[in-house]
Amino acid sequence: MNVPELLQTMLKKGISDIHFKVGSPPSIRINGKLVSTGFESFTSKHIEEIAYGLLSKEQKEIFDAEDEIDMSYGLEGVSRFRVNIYRQRGTVALTLRVVPLKVKTFEELNLPANILKKLAEEPRGLILFAGITGAGKTTTMNAVLDYINESFAYKIVTIEDPIEYFHKDKKSFISQREVGADTKSFGRGLKYVLRQDPDVVCIGEMRDFEAISAGLTAAETGHLVLSTIHTMDTVQTMDRIVDAYPPHQQHQVRLALSNVVKGIIAQRLIPTIKGDIRLPATEILIGTSLVKKNISEGKSAEIYKLMEQGEYYGMRTFDNDIIKLYKDKKITLEDALENATNPDDLMLKVKGIDREEK
């Protein structure tokens, strides 16, 4: 079976993920919804041919030893894929996440360009991109990285697992390191990154204590640090960082975080009324002096109120942004409520809008 040909056939507008397992036709996710391709069910032999066709000799050895592997795969001139190969019920299965070849601009991604550009122009500190799997946080982080690359003569070092977007040098000099291929582990790569004279450090994901600790240290030592983190919103992001540390260190970590945080951008993707694309709803926290004070004191509820009232600084909550998308007739009420942080509060605002329109 010709793997590149199969993937090329399956790549249509709006596909974000492709899933293969034995005994079922492949499934694809289009604009957030999982649908069957209608192909014939794949046998164990078919799936193994696809999986092993994507793996190098070294990667095959890792998969055979560990029964799962994360990697990237490029289809020249078409797309790149983030690939996870694993075993289920004793057979090989795999998931491919489509990664476009070109890094899109803030405007193309329907993101708040002014706020993101202002954050990208910070000379030092910590900027985090939060969201669940498939929320677009890695895409947004790479758009910020591309803007920095275009705008400043910096040394940028990324540590990723795997590399998703390839960046060419523009104004900046950029080194992209992939776990497994270029460094043995996140921890090892992050241990030595500060000796590589970076201005900007990009960590693919703050997934464990090692990465969180290294990211905070890099930000504290005067670098600009970008990273994604797998959390639901901005407040949960701060709690996740603090909770990664033992209890006796958590007060010190809150102080460190309050000193370095420049911004946290959390994302959710919501289908449009037409259903042809998904639009990002964003929650944005900016590290103002009052926000920093509340972070250091662990006052999460106060931080949320500051976001609700912080439009002047570029801050917003998910519900602020979702109500705007609904008011602009871009999303349905059902999807607005499904993605709201406080659906009851959002419904009250919606009733206010509906009364104004009448």
C-alpha positions, 0 to 999 in steps of 0.5 A, a space after each residue: 500500500 502506497 502510504 503517501 498516496 493514501 494520505 494525499 487522497 484523504 487530505 481534504 479541506 478541514 481535516 485535522 486528524 486521521 485515525 486508523 485501527 484494525 477492523 474499521 474504516 479510517 475515520 477523519 475529524 472535519 471541523 471538530 467532528 469525527 466521521 467515517 471515510 466509508 472506506 473498506 475496513 482495514 486488516 491488521 496487515 494493512 495497518 502495519 504496512 501504513 504504520 511501518 511505512 512511516 517509521 525509520 529503522 530507529 523509530 521501528 526499534 523504539 516502537 517494538 520496544 515500547 509499543 507506542 511512539 510520537 513522531 512527525 512525518 512530512 508529505 513533500 509539498 502537501 502537508 506534515 503530520 504529527 503521528 502517534 502509533 500505538 497498540 490497541 487490543 493487541 494490534 497496531 493503530 495510529 492517529 495522524 494530526 495534519 500540520 499545514 506546511 505554512 505558518 499562518 498569520 494572526 489575521 489568517 487564524 482569526 486571532 487578536 493580532 494587536 494583543 499577540 504582536 504586543 506580547 511577541 515584542 516582550 524582550 523577556 518573560 513567560 508566554 503560555 498557550 493553553 487549551 485542550 488537544 486540538 484547540 489550536 494552541 501549537 498553531 498560535 504559538 508558532 504564529 507568534 514565533 514566526 512574527 518574532 522571527 520576522 521582526 527581530 534579530 534573535 537567536 531562537 532555540 526550540 525543543 519539540 516532541 515532535 517538530 511540527 512546523 519548520 521555520 526558516 531563518 528570517 531576521 532571527 537565527 532559529 535552531 529547532 531540536 526534536 526529542 529523540 532525533 536531536 536530543 535524548 529527552 526534554 529534560 536533557 535538551 532544556 538543561 543545556 539550552 541556556 548555554 546555546 546563547 538564546 534570546 527566545 526559548 520555545 518549549 513544545 509543551 510544558 508536560 511535566 515538572 522538568 519542563 515547567 521548572 526549566 521554562 520558569 528558570 529560563 524566564 527568570 534568567 532574562 529570556 523570552 520563553 514560549 510554551 504550550 500547556 494542556 489546560 482548560 483556561 488561564 486560571 487552571 494554567 497557573 494552578 497546574 504550574 504551581 501544583 507541579 511543585 511540592 507543597 513547601 515550594 508552592 509559595 516560592 513558585 507563585 512569586 516566581 510565576 508572578 514575576 515572569 508571566 507576560 501573558 497566557 492565551 487559552 483557546 477553544 475552537 467553535 464551529 461557525 454557523 455555516 459549519 465550514 470552519 472553526 473560529 478561535 474563542 480566546 481567553 487572555 490574561 496579561 501580566 499587569 501589576 495587579 494580576 501579578 500581585 494576585 498570582 503571588 497571593 494565589 487569588 484565582 477568583 480575583 484574577 478572573 474578575 480582572 480579566 473580565 474588566 481588563 479590556 483596556 489591557 487586552 484581557 478577556 474571558 472566554 465568555 467575553 469572546 464567545 458573546 462577541 462571536 454570538 453577537 456578530 452572528 458567527 456561532 450558534 447559541 447552542 455552540 456558544 453555551 457549550 463552550 462557555 465557562 459560565 453558561 448561565 451567565 452567558 445566557 443572561 447576556 444573550 437575553 440582553 442582546 436579543 432584547 436590544 435587537 428587538 
